[in-house]
């Protein structure tokens, strides 16, 4: 992952269905020059890497767990 991000330098990278549990610590997945937004839960986890030259915020009010399969 780190090699891909450092060599291609995309502004955004989305990973879905990462199969990581809710208790997973995201710090091992941190990559220099990227902010990591993650939501880990069984069968529906996702990660978003955002290059640090972009302005971005996490809109918690727009999240809904009513669609969760867990």
N, C-alpha and C positions, 0 to 999 in steps of 0.2 A: 504494500500500500504506500509506504513512505517513498519508495523508489518511483512509483508511478506519479505521485503528486509532485515530487521534486524534479522529475524529468519533463513532464508535460505541463505542469503548472496551471491546471484548470482553476477557474474562479470558484466553481462549485462541484462537489462530488457527493452524490446521494447513494447510500447503501441501505437496502431494505431487507427485511426478513433475516436479520443477522444471527438469529437463534441464540442470543445472549440473555441471561436472566436479569431480572430487575435489580438484583444486588450487585451486578458487575460494576467494578470500578473502571471508569473511562480513562483514567490517567495513562495506562499503558498504550492507549490508542492515540495519544496526543502526537501531533506532527508539527515541527517548526513552521512558522509562517501561515498556519491555519488555525481557525477557531473550530472546535468540535462541539456540535450540538447533538446530543444523543438522547434517545428514549429507549431503554432496554426493557423488554418484557417478553415472556415466553411466546414464541411463534409470531411475533409481530414487531420486533425491535427494528429501530432504524438509526442511522448516523448520517449527519450532514457535515461535511467539511467545507468551510467557507474561508477563502483566502483573506488574509488580514488587511488587504488593501480595499476591501468592500465594507460598506456600512451595513450592518445586519442586526436584527433584534429578534428575540424569541417571543412570539405572541401566545402566551399561555392561555389567554381567554378564548382563543379560537380552537383549542384542543377539546376533543370529546372522547370519553372512554366508552360511550354507549355502543360503539362499533367494535369494541375489543372482543376477540375470540377467547380470551383467557378467563 
